[in-house]
Amino acid sequence: MRQVAEGSEDARDAMFEDLIETDKKLHGAVDIIYQSTHDLQQEVDDLIDATSADAASIATRRDCSPPPEGDSDQLDADGGGGAEAVDTNS
Protein backbone atom coordinates (compact mmCIF):
# COMPACT_ATOMS: atom_id res chain seq x y z
CA MET A 1 0.00 0.00 0.00
CA ARG A 2 2.89 2.31 0.74
CA GLN A 3 4.21 1.92 -2.83
CA VAL A 4 0.89 3.06 -4.27
CA ALA A 5 0.82 6.05 -1.94
CA GLU A 6 4.40 6.96 -2.85
CA GLY A 7 3.61 6.58 -6.54
CA SER A 8 0.59 8.82 -6.21
CA GLU A 9 2.62 11.38 -4.31
CA ASP A 10 5.31 11.33 -7.00
CA ALA A 11 2.65 11.76 -9.68
CA ARG A 12 1.15 14.71 -7.78
CA ASP A 13 4.59 16.26 -7.37
CA ALA A 14 5.28 15.87 -11.09
CA MET A 15 1.91 17.40 -11.96
CA PHE A 16 2.58 20.25 -9.55
CA GLU A 17 5.98 20.89 -11.17
CA ASP A 18 4.30 20.86 -14.60
CA LEU A 19 1.75 23.38 -13.37
CA ILE A 20 4.52 25.63 -12.05
CA GLU A 21 6.34 25.46 -15.41
CA THR A 22 3.11 26.16 -17.31
CA ASP A 23 2.39 29.10 -15.01
CA LYS A 24 5.85 30.55 -15.68
CA LYS A 25 5.35 30.18 -19.44
CA LEU A 26 1.95 31.85 -19.25
CA HIS A 27 3.34 34.73 -17.21
CA GLY A 28 6.10 35.12 -19.80
CA ALA A 29 3.54 35.20 -22.61
CA VAL A 30 1.43 37.75 -20.74
CA ASP A 31 4.51 39.92 -20.21
CA ILE A 32 5.33 39.76 -23.94
CA ILE A 33 1.74 40.65 -24.87
CA TYR A 34 1.71 43.51 -22.36
CA GLN A 35 5.01 44.91 -23.66
CA SER A 36 3.87 44.57 -27.29
CA THR A 37 0.61 46.35 -26.48
CA HIS A 38 2.52 49.11 -24.70
CA ASP A 39 4.89 49.48 -27.68
CA LEU A 40 1.96 49.63 -30.12
CA GLN A 41 0.22 52.25 -27.98
CA GLN A 42 3.40 54.34 -28.00
CA GLU A 43 3.58 54.08 -31.81
CA VAL A 44 -0.07 55.13 -32.11
CA ASP A 45 0.55 58.10 -29.80
CA ASP A 46 3.60 59.10 -31.87
CA LEU A 47 1.56 58.89 -35.10
CA ILE A 48 -1.22 60.99 -33.58
CA ASP A 49 1.32 63.61 -32.46
CA ALA A 50 2.96 63.66 -35.90
CA THR A 51 -0.40 63.92 -37.66
CA SER A 52 -1.49 66.76 -35.37
CA ALA A 53 1.77 68.60 -35.99
CA ASP A 54 1.42 68.12 -39.76
CA ALA A 55 -2.18 69.35 -39.68
CA ALA A 56 -1.18 72.43 -37.67
CA SER A 57 1.70 73.11 -40.07
CA ILE A 58 -0.58 72.81 -43.11
CA ALA A 59 -3.19 75.08 -41.52
CA THR A 60 -0.52 77.67 -40.71
CA ARG A 61 0.80 77.60 -44.27
CA ARG A 62 -2.71 77.99 -45.68
CA ASP A 63 -3.44 80.92 -43.37
CA CYS A 64 -0.21 82.72 -44.30
CA SER A 65 -0.07 82.14 -48.03
CA PRO A 66 -1.90 84.45 -50.44
CA PRO A 67 -4.52 82.87 -52.69
CA PRO A 68 -3.36 82.03 -56.21
CA GLU A 69 -4.12 84.59 -58.93
CA GLY A 70 -7.45 84.06 -60.69
CA ASP A 71 -8.46 81.15 -58.48
CA SER A 72 -12.25 81.11 -58.60
CA ASP A 73 -12.42 78.95 -55.49
CA GLN A 74 -10.94 81.74 -53.36
CA LEU A 75 -13.10 84.63 -52.17
CA ASP A 76 -11.84 88.14 -52.80
CA ALA A 77 -12.50 91.30 -50.75
CA ASP A 78 -16.12 91.76 -51.91
CA GLY A 79 -17.00 88.13 -51.20
CA GLY A 80 -17.00 87.06 -54.84
CA GLY A 81 -14.58 84.67 -56.38
CA GLY A 82 -12.00 85.15 -59.10
CA ALA A 83 -12.04 87.96 -61.67
CA GLU A 84 -14.71 90.66 -61.58
CA ALA A 85 -17.33 90.69 -64.32
CA VAL A 86 -16.72 93.43 -66.88
CA ASP A 87 -19.69 95.18 -68.54
CA THR A 88 -18.75 95.45 -72.22
CA ASN A 89 -22.06 97.07 -73.25
CA SER A 90 -21.28 100.51 -71.79
Chimera marker file (.cmm) of the C-alpha trace (Angstrom):
<marker_set name="trace">
<marker id="1" x="0.000" y="0.000" z="0.000" r="1" g="1" b="0" radius="0.5"/>
<marker id="2" x="2.887" y="2.312" z="0.743" r="1" g="1" b="0" radius="0.5"/>
<marker id="3" x="4.208" y="1.924" z="-2.829" r="1" g="1" b="0" radius="0.5"/>
<marker id="4" x="0.889" y="3.056" z="-4.275" r="1" g="1" b="0" radius="0.5"/>
<marker id="5" x="0.824" y="6.047" z="-1.942" r="1" g="1" b="0" radius="0.5"/>
<marker id="6" x="4.402" y="6.965" z="-2.848" r="1" g="1" b="0" radius="0.5"/>
<marker id="7" x="3.613" y="6.579" z="-6.542" r="1" g="1" b="0" radius="0.5"/>
<marker id="8" x="0.593" y="8.816" z="-6.208" r="1" g="1" b="0" radius="0.5"/>
<marker id="9" x="2.623" y="11.381" z="-4.308" r="1" g="1" b="0" radius="0.5"/>
<marker id="10" x="5.313" y="11.332" z="-7.003" r="1" g="1" b="0" radius="0.5"/>
<marker id="11" x="2.651" y="11.764" z="-9.678" r="1" g="1" b="0" radius="0.5"/>
<marker id="12" x="1.152" y="14.710" z="-7.778" r="1" g="1" b="0" radius="0.5"/>
<marker id="13" x="4.594" y="16.264" z="-7.366" r="1" g="1" b="0" radius="0.5"/>
<marker id="14" x="5.276" y="15.874" z="-11.091" r="1" g="1" b="0" radius="0.5"/>
<marker id="15" x="1.914" y="17.402" z="-11.963" r="1" g="1" b="0" radius="0.5"/>
<marker id="16" x="2.579" y="20.252" z="-9.548" r="1" g="1" b="0" radius="0.5"/>
<marker id="17" x="5.976" y="20.889" z="-11.170" r="1" g="1" b="0" radius="0.5"/>
<marker id="18" x="4.302" y="20.859" z="-14.598" r="1" g="1" b="0" radius="0.5"/>
<marker id="19" x="1.751" y="23.381" z="-13.368" r="1" g="1" b="0" radius="0.5"/>
<marker id="20" x="4.517" y="25.627" z="-12.048" r="1" g="1" b="0" radius="0.5"/>
<marker id="21" x="6.335" y="25.462" z="-15.415" r="1" g="1" b="0" radius="0.5"/>
<marker id="22" x="3.106" y="26.156" z="-17.312" r="1" g="1" b="0" radius="0.5"/>
<marker id="23" x="2.388" y="29.100" z="-15.013" r="1" g="1" b="0" radius="0.5"/>
<marker id="24" x="5.852" y="30.547" z="-15.676" r="1" g="1" b="0" radius="0.5"/>
<marker id="25" x="5.350" y="30.183" z="-19.439" r="1" g="1" b="0" radius="0.5"/>
<marker id="26" x="1.945" y="31.853" z="-19.253" r="1" g="1" b="0" radius="0.5"/>
<marker id="27" x="3.338" y="34.732" z="-17.207" r="1" g="1" b="0" radius="0.5"/>
<marker id="28" x="6.101" y="35.124" z="-19.799" r="1" g="1" b="0" radius="0.5"/>
<marker id="29" x="3.540" y="35.197" z="-22.605" r="1" g="1" b="0" radius="0.5"/>
<marker id="30" x="1.429" y="37.748" z="-20.740" r="1" g="1" b="0" radius="0.5"/>
<marker id="31" x="4.515" y="39.920" z="-20.209" r="1" g="1" b="0" radius="0.5"/>
<marker id="32" x="5.330" y="39.756" z="-23.936" r="1" g="1" b="0" radius="0.5"/>
<marker id="33" x="1.736" y="40.651" z="-24.866" r="1" g="1" b="0" radius="0.5"/>
<marker id="34" x="1.705" y="43.515" z="-22.358" r="1" g="1" b="0" radius="0.5"/>
<marker id="35" x="5.009" y="44.906" z="-23.662" r="1" g="1" b="0" radius="0.5"/>
<marker id="36" x="3.871" y="44.572" z="-27.287" r="1" g="1" b="0" radius="0.5"/>
<marker id="37" x="0.614" y="46.348" z="-26.477" r="1" g="1" b="0" radius="0.5"/>
<marker id="38" x="2.521" y="49.106" z="-24.696" r="1" g="1" b="0" radius="0.5"/>
<marker id="39" x="4.892" y="49.479" z="-27.678" r="1" g="1" b="0" radius="0.5"/>
<marker id="40" x="1.963" y="49.632" z="-30.120" r="1" g="1" b="0" radius="0.5"/>
<marker id="41" x="0.215" y="52.253" z="-27.981" r="1" g="1" b="0" radius="0.5"/>
<marker id="42" x="3.399" y="54.341" z="-28.005" r="1" g="1" b="0" radius="0.5"/>
<marker id="43" x="3.581" y="54.083" z="-31.810" r="1" g="1" b="0" radius="0.5"/>
<marker id="44" x="-0.070" y="55.133" z="-32.111" r="1" g="1" b="0" radius="0.5"/>
<marker id="45" x="0.549" y="58.097" z="-29.800" r="1" g="1" b="0" radius="0.5"/>
<marker id="46" x="3.600" y="59.101" z="-31.868" r="1" g="1" b="0" radius="0.5"/>
<marker id="47" x="1.561" y="58.890" z="-35.097" r="1" g="1" b="0" radius="0.5"/>
<marker id="48" x="-1.220" y="60.995" z="-33.577" r="1" g="1" b="0" radius="0.5"/>
<marker id="49" x="1.318" y="63.606" z="-32.458" r="1" g="1" b="0" radius="0.5"/>
<marker id="50" x="2.957" y="63.665" z="-35.895" r="1" g="1" b="0" radius="0.5"/>
<marker id="51" x="-0.401" y="63.925" z="-37.656" r="1" g="1" b="0" radius="0.5"/>
<marker id="52" x="-1.492" y="66.755" z="-35.372" r="1" g="1" b="0" radius="0.5"/>
<marker id="53" x="1.769" y="68.598" z="-35.985" r="1" g="1" b="0" radius="0.5"/>
<marker id="54" x="1.419" y="68.115" z="-39.759" r="1" g="1" b="0" radius="0.5"/>
<marker id="55" x="-2.180" y="69.354" z="-39.679" r="1" g="1" b="0" radius="0.5"/>
<marker id="56" x="-1.181" y="72.426" z="-37.673" r="1" g="1" b="0" radius="0.5"/>
<marker id="57" x="1.695" y="73.110" z="-40.070" r="1" g="1" b="0" radius="0.5"/>
<marker id="58" x="-0.578" y="72.806" z="-43.106" r="1" g="1" b="0" radius="0.5"/>
<marker id="59" x="-3.190" y="75.078" z="-41.516" r="1" g="1" b="0" radius="0.5"/>
<marker id="60" x="-0.520" y="77.668" z="-40.714" r="1" g="1" b="0" radius="0.5"/>
<marker id="61" x="0.804" y="77.604" z="-44.272" r="1" g="1" b="0" radius="0.5"/>
<marker id="62" x="-2.707" y="77.992" z="-45.685" r="1" g="1" b="0" radius="0.5"/>
<marker id="63" x="-3.441" y="80.923" z="-43.372" r="1" g="1" b="0" radius="0.5"/>
<marker id="64" x="-0.206" y="82.721" z="-44.300" r="1" g="1" b="0" radius="0.5"/>
<marker id="65" x="-0.066" y="82.140" z="-48.030" r="1" g="1" b="0" radius="0.5"/>
<marker id="66" x="-1.898" y="84.448" z="-50.440" r="1" g="1" b="0" radius="0.5"/>
<marker id="67" x="-4.524" y="82.872" z="-52.692" r="1" g="1" b="0" radius="0.5"/>
<marker id="68" x="-3.364" y="82.028" z="-56.215" r="1" g="1" b="0" radius="0.5"/>
<marker id="69" x="-4.117" y="84.593" z="-58.927" r="1" g="1" b="0" radius="0.5"/>
<marker id="70" x="-7.446" y="84.064" z="-60.686" r="1" g="1" b="0" radius="0.5"/>
<marker id="71" x="-8.460" y="81.148" z="-58.484" r="1" g="1" b="0" radius="0.5"/>
<marker id="72" x="-12.247" y="81.110" z="-58.602" r="1" g="1" b="0" radius="0.5"/>
<marker id="73" x="-12.424" y="78.945" z="-55.491" r="1" g="1" b="0" radius="0.5"/>
<marker id="74" x="-10.943" y="81.738" z="-53.364" r="1" g="1" b="0" radius="0.5"/>
<marker id="75" x="-13.104" y="84.626" z="-52.173" r="1" g="1" b="0" radius="0.5"/>
<marker id="76" x="-11.844" y="88.141" z="-52.799" r="1" g="1" b="0" radius="0.5"/>
<marker id="77" x="-12.499" y="91.296" z="-50.750" r="1" g="1" b="0" radius="0.5"/>
<marker id="78" x="-16.120" y="91.759" z="-51.911" r="1" g="1" b="0" radius="0.5"/>
<marker id="79" x="-17.000" y="88.131" z="-51.199" r="1" g="1" b="0" radius="0.5"/>
<marker id="80" x="-16.998" y="87.064" z="-54.835" r="1" g="1" b="0" radius="0.5"/>
<marker id="81" x="-14.577" y="84.675" z="-56.383" r="1" g="1" b="0" radius="0.5"/>
<marker id="82" x="-12.004" y="85.146" z="-59.101" r="1" g="1" b="0" radius="0.5"/>
<marker id="83" x="-12.043" y="87.956" z="-61.669" r="1" g="1" b="0" radius="0.5"/>
<marker id="84" x="-14.708" y="90.659" z="-61.580" r="1" g="1" b="0" radius="0.5"/>
<marker id="85" x="-17.326" y="90.694" z="-64.319" r="1" g="1" b="0" radius="0.5"/>
<marker id="86" x="-16.721" y="93.434" z="-66.875" r="1" g="1" b="0" radius="0.5"/>
<marker id="87" x="-19.695" y="95.181" z="-68.539" r="1" g="1" b="0" radius="0.5"/>
<marker id="88" x="-18.746" y="95.455" z="-72.221" r="1" g="1" b="0" radius="0.5"/>
<marker id="89" x="-22.062" y="97.074" z="-73.247" r="1" g="1" b="0" radius="0.5"/>
<marker id="90" x="-21.276" y="100.515" z="-71.795" r="1" g="1" b="0" radius="0.5"/>
<link id1="1" id2="2" r="1" g="1" b="0" radius="0.2"/>
<link id1="2" id2="3" r="1" g="1" b="0" radius="0.2"/>
<link id1="3" id2="4" r="1" g="1" b="0" radius="0.2"/>
<link id1="4" id2="5" r="1" g="1" b="0" radius="0.2"/>
<link id1="5" id2="6" r="1" g="1" b="0" radius="0.2"/>
<link id1="6" id2="7" r="1" g="1" b="0" radius="0.2"/>
<link id1="7" id2="8" r="1" g="1" b="0" radius="0.2"/>
<link id1="8" id2="9" r="1" g="1" b="0" radius="0.2"/>
<link id1="9" id2="10" r="1" g="1" b="0" radius="0.2"/>
<link id1="10" id2="11" r="1" g="1" b="0" radius="0.2"/>
<link id1="11" id2="12" r="1" g="1" b="0" radius="0.2"/>
<link id1="12" id2="13" r="1" g="1" b="0" radius="0.2"/>
<link id1="13" id2="14" r="1" g="1" b="0" radius="0.2"/>
<link id1="14" id2="15" r="1" g="1" b="0" radius="0.2"/>
<link id1="15" id2="16" r="1" g="1" b="0" radius="0.2"/>
<link id1="16" id2="17" r="1" g="1" b="0" radius="0.2"/>
<link id1="17" id2="18" r="1" g="1" b="0" radius="0.2"/>
<link id1="18" id2="19" r="1" g="1" b="0" radius="0.2"/>
<link id1="19" id2="20" r="1" g="1" b="0" radius="0.2"/>
<link id1="20" id2="21" r="1" g="1" b="0" radius="0.2"/>
<link id1="21" id2="22" r="1" g="1" b="0" radius="0.2"/>
<link id1="22" id2="23" r="1" g="1" b="0" radius="0.2"/>
<link id1="23" id2="24" r="1" g="1" b="0" radius="0.2"/>
<link id1="24" id2="25" r="1" g="1" b="0" radius="0.2"/>
<link id1="25" id2="26" r="1" g="1" b="0" radius="0.2"/>
<link id1="26" id2="27" r="1" g="1" b="0" radius="0.2"/>
<link id1="27" id2="28" r="1" g="1" b="0" radius="0.2"/>
<link id1="28" id2="29" r="1" g="1" b="0" radius="0.2"/>
<link id1="29" id2="30" r="1" g="1" b="0" radius="0.2"/>
<link id1="30" id2="31" r="1" g="1" b="0" radius="0.2"/>
<link id1="31" id2="32" r="1" g="1" b="0" radius="0.2"/>
<link id1="32" id2="33" r="1" g="1" b="0" radius="0.2"/>
<link id1="33" id2="34" r="1" g="1" b="0" radius="0.2"/>
<link id1="34" id2="35" r="1" g="1" b="0" radius="0.2"/>
<link id1="35" id2="36" r="1" g="1" b="0" radius="0.2"/>
<link id1="36" id2="37" r="1" g="1" b="0" radius="0.2"/>
<link id1="37" id2="38" r="1" g="1" b="0" radius="0.2"/>
<link id1="38" id2="39" r="1" g="1" b="0" radius="0.2"/>
<link id1="39" id2="40" r="1" g="1" b="0" radius="0.2"/>
<link id1="40" id2="41" r="1" g="1" b="0" radius="0.2"/>
<link id1="41" id2="42" r="1" g="1" b="0" radius="0.2"/>
<link id1="42" id2="43" r="1" g="1" b="0" radius="0.2"/>
<link id1="43" id2="44" r="1" g="1" b="0" radius="0.2"/>
<link id1="44" id2="45" r="1" g="1" b="0" radius="0.2"/>
<link id1="45" id2="46" r="1" g="1" b="0" radius="0.2"/>
<link id1="46" id2="47" r="1" g="1" b="0" radius="0.2"/>
<link id1="47" id2="48" r="1" g="1" b="0" radius="0.2"/>
<link id1="48" id2="49" r="1" g="1" b="0" radius="0.2"/>
<link id1="49" id2="50" r="1" g="1" b="0" radius="0.2"/>
<link id1="50" id2="51" r="1" g="1" b="0" radius="0.2"/>
<link id1="51" id2="52" r="1" g="1" b="0" radius="0.2"/>
<link id1="52" id2="53" r="1" g="1" b="0" radius="0.2"/>
<link id1="53" id2="54" r="1" g="1" b="0" radius="0.2"/>
<link id1="54" id2="55" r="1" g="1" b="0" radius="0.2"/>
<link id1="55" id2="56" r="1" g="1" b="0" radius="0.2"/>
<link id1="56" id2="57" r="1" g="1" b="0" radius="0.2"/>
<link id1="57" id2="58" r="1" g="1" b="0" radius="0.2"/>
<link id1="58" id2="59" r="1" g="1" b="0" radius="0.2"/>
<link id1="59" id2="60" r="1" g="1" b="0" radius="0.2"/>
<link id1="60" id2="61" r="1" g="1" b="0" radius="0.2"/>
<link id1="61" id2="62" r="1" g="1" b="0" radius="0.2"/>
<link id1="62" id2="63" r="1" g="1" b="0" radius="0.2"/>
<link id1="63" id2="64" r="1" g="1" b="0" radius="0.2"/>
<link id1="64" id2="65" r="1" g="1" b="0" radius="0.2"/>
<link id1="65" id2="66" r="1" g="1" b="0" radius="0.2"/>
<link id1="66" id2="67" r="1" g="1" b="0" radius="0.2"/>
<link id1="67" id2="68" r="1" g="1" b="0" radius="0.2"/>
<link id1="68" id2="69" r="1" g="1" b="0" radius="0.2"/>
<link id1="69" id2="70" r="1" g="1" b="0" radius="0.2"/>
<link id1="70" id2="71" r="1" g="1" b="0" radius="0.2"/>
<link id1="71" id2="72" r="1" g="1" b="0" radius="0.2"/>
<link id1="72" id2="73" r="1" g="1" b="0" radius="0.2"/>
<link id1="73" id2="74" r="1" g="1" b="0" radius="0.2"/>
<link id1="74" id2="75" r="1" g="1" b="0" radius="0.2"/>
<link id1="75" id2="76" r="1" g="1" b="0" radius="0.2"/>
<link id1="76" id2="77" r="1" g="1" b="0" radius="0.2"/>
<link id1="77" id2="78" r="1" g="1" b="0" radius="0.2"/>
<link id1="78" id2="79" r="1" g="1" b="0" radius="0.2"/>
<link id1="79" id2="80" r="1" g="1" b="0" radius="0.2"/>
<link id1="80" id2="81" r="1" g="1" b="0" radius="0.2"/>
<link id1="81" id2="82" r="1" g="1" b="0" radius="0.2"/>
<link id1="82" id2="83" r="1" g="1" b="0" radius="0.2"/>
<link id1="83" id2="84" r="1" g="1" b="0" radius="0.2"/>
<link id1="84" id2="85" r="1" g="1" b="0" radius="0.2"/>
<link id1="85" id2="86" r="1" g="1" b="0" radius="0.2"/>
<link id1="86" id2="87" r="1" g="1" b="0" radius="0.2"/>
<link id1="87" id2="88" r="1" g="1" b="0" radius="0.2"/>
<link id1="88" id2="89" r="1" g="1" b="0" radius="0.2"/>
<link id1="89" id2="90" r="1" g="1" b="0" radius="0.2"/>
</marker_set>
